[in-house]
Amino acid sequence: MDKFAHEVIDTILAFLMSLLPSALGATVSMMVDDGITWSKMLARLWVGVVMCYFMSRALEALFTLHPFVIQAISFLIGMVAYKSAPGFIAGCATAAGEAPGLLRDRLLALLPSKEKK
């Protein structure tokens, strides 16, 4: 049991350390913005970190780069993702708002029509 707990703690620490470069990039970008609310700041930070985490994993899978290069690219992606977060969030909100109507239209198109002959 003690070994299992140690492995879980190591896994959590490794995960948090992998998020560090992206969080730093988004945080540096956040320090430049003035007059933004805490909720918007945290939402942008979250988008920056999540986007950067998956992009850095994709870079690692596609290219054999040194880990420090991956971290540097991850830092830059975090900065860019933080700046583009409002557009990304607005796009997701628009897509989520249109999705039920599109789904309804597609499902109704599959049903047989009741035309009289």
N, C-alpha and C positions, 0 to 999 in steps of 0.2 A: 504493500500500500504506500509505503514511504517513497519507493522508486516511482510509482505512478504519479504521486503528487509532485515530485521533483520534475518529471517529464512534462506535466501540465504547466507548471510554472515556467519552465524553459521555453515551451511552445508559445505561451502568452508573451513572454519577454521578446522572443524572436519576432513575433507579429508586430508588437509595438515598435521595435527597433526598425522594422521595415517601413513603418509609417512615418518615421521621424523626418527623413529628407523632404517628403511631400508636405508635411505639416509645417516645417520651417519655411519652405517656399511660399506657401499660402499665408503664413504669418507675416513674413517680410512684405508681401504684397498688401496685406491688411494694414500694416503700419503706415502706408502711404495715404490711404483713404481717410478723409476727414468727414465728419458729419454723417456717419452711418450708424444705424441702430445696432444694438447688440444682437438682436435676433437675425438681422440680415447678415451681420458679420459672421455669426456662427453657422448660418446656412451656407454662406459662401466658403467658409473654411471647410465644412464637411464635404461640399462638392469638390473642392480642390484636393482634399486628401483622398477621397474615394476614387476620383478620376485618375489621379496620379498613381495610386497603388496598383490599379489594374493595368495602366499603361506601362508602368515600369516592369510588371511581371510579363507583359507581352514582349517588351524589348528584350528581356532576359531570355525568353523562349526563342525569339527570332534571331538574335545576334549574340555572338560570344564576345561581349565587352567586359572590361574590367569592372568589378563592383563599384569602384569609386566613380567611374564614368556613368554607370547606371544611376547612382545617387545624384550626380550633378544634373543629369537629364531629368530625373524625378523632381528635383528642386525646381527646375525651370517649368516643368509641366504643372507643378503645384501653383506656381505664380500665375501662369496663363489661365489655368482652370479657375482660379479664384476670381480673376478679372472677368472671365466669360460666364460666371455662374448666373448672373441675373438673366441673361438670354437663354441659358440652358434651363433654368427653372421655369421661365415663362413658356418655353417650348414644351416642356413636360406637362405643364398645367393645361396648355391648349390641347395637346394630344389626349390627355386624360379626360378633358371635357368633351372632345369629339368622339372618343372611343365608344361610348354606349350607343350613340346614334348610328355610327358606322356598323357596329355589331348587329344592331336591330335590322338595319337595311340588308345586311348580308344574310341573316337568318330568314327574313321575310322573302328574299329572293329564292331561297331553297324550297320554300313551300309551294305546292302546286296551286295554280291559279284556279279561280272558280268562274271561269267564263262559260256562258251558255252557248250551245251549238245550234 
